[in-house]
Amino acid sequence: MSIDSRDRRIIEILKKDSRTSFVDIAKQLNLSEGAVRKRVKKLIDSGIIRRF
């Protein structure tokens, strides 16, 4: 699985504060909350994110 710059940014945000809401991440990345939720699920399912 390949990750793009938005996925990397999501990972960076969650590394800094794993309690950051999907809404806050979405605002920072100019994405919808649903898009962030799908990206995080994809990262978890692929094993890139194990826990947060």
MODELLER restraints for C-alpha pairs under 7 A, 6 or more apart:
rsr = mdl.restraints
at = mdl.atoms
rsr.add(forms.Gaussian(group=physical.xy_distance, feature=features.Distance(at['CA:7:A'], at['CA:39:A']), mean=6.86, stdev=0.5))
rsr.add(forms.Gaussian(group=physical.xy_distance, feature=features.Distance(at['CA:10:A'], at['CA:25:A']), mean=6.99, stdev=0.5))
rsr.add(forms.Gaussian(group=physical.xy_distance, feature=features.Distance(at['CA:14:A'], at['CA:20:A']), mean=6.60, stdev=0.5))
rsr.add(forms.Gaussian(group=physical.xy_distance, feature=features.Distance(at['CA:18:A'], at['CA:52:A']), mean=5.32, stdev=0.5))
rsr.add(forms.Gaussian(group=physical.xy_distance, feature=features.Distance(at['CA:22:A'], at['CA:33:A']), mean=5.68, stdev=0.5))
rsr.add(forms.Gaussian(group=physical.xy_distance, feature=features.Distance(at['CA:22:A'], at['CA:36:A']), mean=6.19, stdev=0.5))
rsr.add(forms.Gaussian(group=physical.xy_distance, feature=features.Distance(at['CA:22:A'], at['CA:37:A']), mean=6.50, stdev=0.5))
rsr.add(forms.Gaussian(group=physical.xy_distance, feature=features.Distance(at['CA:23:A'], at['CA:33:A']), mean=5.27, stdev=0.5))
rsr.add(forms.Gaussian(group=physical.xy_distance, feature=features.Distance(at['CA:26:A'], at['CA:32:A']), mean=5.49, stdev=0.5))
rsr.add(forms.Gaussian(group=physical.xy_distance, feature=features.Distance(at['CA:26:A'], at['CA:33:A']), mean=5.35, stdev=0.5))
rsr.add(forms.Gaussian(group=physical.xy_distance, feature=features.Distance(at['CA:26:A'], at['CA:36:A']), mean=6.08, stdev=0.5))
rsr.add(forms.Gaussian(group=physical.xy_distance, feature=features.Distance(at['CA:43:A'], at['CA:49:A']), mean=5.49, stdev=0.5))
rsr.add(forms.Gaussian(group=physical.xy_distance, feature=features.Distance(at['CA:44:A'], at['CA:50:A']), mean=5.96, stdev=0.5))
